[in-house]
Amino acid sequence: MHNFTPLTGIIGGLLIGLASTLLLGLNGRIAGISHIAGHILTAPTGDRGWRFMFVIGLLAGALLYFHFGGHPPLERKGMPMGLLALSGLLVGFGTSLANGCTSGHGVCGLARLSPRSVVATLVFLITGIFSAVIFHGLLGLA
């Protein structure tokens, strides 16, 4: 683990917790990123502004991180584009099927002690481990 950076991980975790707490406390909304971003255009007009600003804040946070010396994500060479596209579609299908994404269930749902979120988060983790073993260990793709 040559990229292990506990300080940035702790700071990032605190900021995610703060943002999700503020969104729930001030707006009464769960910080499920897939649902927030996925409904920017289909939400009622009065419900679009906060969604747009939340997504802009996510992007701005990443830009600030890179601007002040953060490292961009590692490029995955040799990963077929078709497999990446299929993976994205499966993630979208999974978030719809689970009625929430990793941020909604894993961050907000677990904090609220939601049994449904515990199950969903366990499924996310098991599926991620299984996928990593297949793609990295068996197929050598990732």
C-alpha positions as CSV (number, residue, x, y, z in Angstrom):
1,M,0.0,0.0,0.0
2,H,2.3,2.7,-1.2
3,N,-0.5,5.3,-1.5
4,F,-1.7,5.0,2.0
5,T,-2.3,8.5,3.4
6,P,-4.2,8.4,6.7
7,L,-4.3,12.2,7.2
8,T,-6.0,13.0,3.9
9,G,-8.3,10.0,4.5
10,I,-9.3,11.3,7.9
11,I,-9.8,14.9,6.6
12,G,-11.8,13.6,3.6
13,G,-14.0,11.4,5.9
14,L,-14.6,14.3,8.2
15,L,-15.7,16.6,5.3
16,I,-18.0,13.9,3.9
17,G,-19.6,13.5,7.3
18,L,-19.9,17.2,7.8
19,A,-21.5,17.7,4.3
20,S,-23.9,14.8,4.8
21,T,-24.9,16.1,8.3
22,L,-25.4,19.6,7.0
23,L,-27.5,18.4,4.0
24,L,-29.7,16.3,6.3
25,G,-29.9,18.9,9.1
26,L,-30.5,22.0,6.9
27,N,-32.3,20.5,4.0
28,G,-33.8,17.2,5.3
29,R,-32.1,15.3,2.5
30,I,-30.0,12.2,2.4
31,A,-26.6,12.6,0.7
32,G,-27.1,9.8,-1.9
33,I,-24.9,11.1,-4.7
34,S,-26.4,8.9,-7.4
35,H,-30.0,10.1,-6.6
36,I,-28.9,13.7,-6.2
37,A,-27.1,13.8,-9.5
38,G,-29.5,11.5,-11.3
39,H,-32.5,13.7,-10.6
40,I,-31.1,17.1,-11.4
41,L,-33.1,17.5,-14.6
42,T,-36.2,15.5,-13.6
43,A,-36.7,16.9,-10.1
44,P,-39.4,19.6,-9.6
45,T,-38.0,23.1,-10.5
46,G,-37.8,24.2,-6.8
47,D,-35.8,21.1,-6.0
48,R,-33.1,21.4,-8.7
49,G,-31.0,24.3,-7.2
50,W,-29.7,22.5,-4.2
51,R,-28.9,19.4,-6.2
52,F,-27.0,21.4,-8.8
53,M,-25.0,23.2,-6.1
54,F,-24.2,19.9,-4.3
55,V,-22.8,18.4,-7.5
56,I,-20.9,21.6,-8.3
57,G,-19.5,21.5,-4.7
58,L,-18.3,17.9,-5.3
59,L,-16.5,18.9,-8.5
60,A,-15.1,22.1,-6.9
61,G,-13.7,20.1,-4.0
62,A,-11.9,17.7,-6.4
63,L,-10.5,20.6,-8.3
64,L,-9.3,22.3,-5.2
65,Y,-7.6,19.1,-4.0
66,F,-5.7,18.8,-7.3
67,H,-4.9,22.5,-7.3
68,F,-3.2,22.3,-3.9
69,G,-1.1,19.3,-4.7
70,G,-3.4,16.3,-4.6
71,H,-2.6,13.5,-7.0
72,P,-5.1,12.6,-9.8
73,P,-6.5,9.0,-9.9
74,L,-4.3,6.4,-11.4
75,E,-4.9,5.7,-15.1
76,R,-6.0,2.1,-15.7
77,K,-4.1,1.0,-18.8
78,G,-5.3,-2.1,-20.6
79,M,-8.8,-1.9,-19.3
80,P,-11.2,-2.4,-22.2
81,M,-13.6,0.6,-22.7
82,G,-16.5,-1.8,-23.3
83,L,-15.9,-3.4,-19.8
84,L,-15.8,0.1,-18.2
85,A,-19.1,1.1,-19.9
86,L,-20.7,-2.1,-18.8
87,S,-19.4,-1.6,-15.3
88,G,-20.9,1.9,-15.2
89,L,-24.3,0.6,-16.4
90,L,-24.2,-2.1,-13.8
91,V,-23.5,0.4,-11.1
92,G,-26.4,2.5,-12.2
93,F,-28.7,-0.6,-12.3
94,G,-27.5,-1.6,-8.8
95,T,-28.1,1.8,-7.3
96,S,-31.6,1.8,-8.7
97,L,-32.2,-1.8,-7.5
98,A,-30.8,-1.0,-4.0
99,N,-32.8,2.2,-3.9
100,G,-29.6,4.1,-3.1
101,C,-25.9,4.2,-3.7
102,T,-22.8,3.6,-1.5
103,S,-22.9,7.2,-0.2
104,G,-26.6,7.1,0.6
105,H,-26.5,3.7,2.3
106,G,-22.9,3.5,3.5
107,V,-22.5,7.0,4.9
108,C,-26.0,8.2,5.7
109,G,-27.9,5.0,6.2
110,L,-25.3,3.4,8.5
111,A,-25.1,6.6,10.5
112,R,-28.9,6.4,11.0
113,L,-28.6,2.6,11.9
114,S,-30.9,1.7,9.0
115,P,-31.1,-2.2,8.7
116,R,-31.7,-1.9,5.0
117,S,-28.6,0.2,4.6
118,V,-26.5,-2.4,6.6
119,V,-27.6,-5.1,4.2
120,A,-27.1,-2.9,1.1
121,T,-23.6,-1.9,2.3
122,L,-22.6,-5.5,3.0
123,V,-23.8,-6.4,-0.5
124,F,-21.7,-3.5,-2.0
125,L,-18.6,-4.7,-0.1
126,I,-19.0,-8.4,-1.0
127,T,-19.7,-7.6,-4.6
128,G,-16.6,-5.2,-4.8
129,I,-14.4,-7.9,-3.2
130,F,-15.8,-10.5,-5.6
131,S,-15.2,-8.3,-8.6
132,A,-11.7,-7.4,-7.6
133,V,-10.8,-11.1,-7.2
134,I,-12.2,-11.9,-10.6
135,F,-10.9,-8.9,-12.6
136,H,-7.5,-8.4,-10.8
137,G,-6.7,-11.9,-9.5
138,L,-8.2,-14.2,-12.2
139,L,-8.3,-12.1,-15.3
140,G,-5.4,-9.7,-14.6
141,L,-7.4,-6.7,-15.9
142,A,-7.5,-4.2,-13.1
